[in-house]
Amino acid sequence: MNKRQIQARLIEKGSNFRQFALAHGYEPRTVTQAVQRWAGASTLPNGRLTFSILRDLSLAIGAEVLPGILASADANAKELPHAVMTEKT
């Protein structure tokens, strides 16, 4: 998806980049920079913050911003409970 397609999906949901950022605890400028840089890319970002922004944005609009980002997010979520449990024991 490109930036305009993402923006259109947010508008359909009654939101925009700024409202999305504030609702999810991100800085608005960071969200716009992440979308500007990664929209339309074919690879996933390495940074945790950027990955989280794009994953949350994909969930908010109901479509993958980057191909495979939701599948990667699901794989990471399945690994997380195990990692948390091993740290506590």
Secondary structure, DSSP 8 states (H G I E B T S, - for coil): --HHHHHHHHHHTT--HHHHHHHHT--HHHHHHHHHHHTT-SS--SSHHHHHHHHHHHHHHTS-SSTTHHHHHHHHHHHHHHHHHHHH-
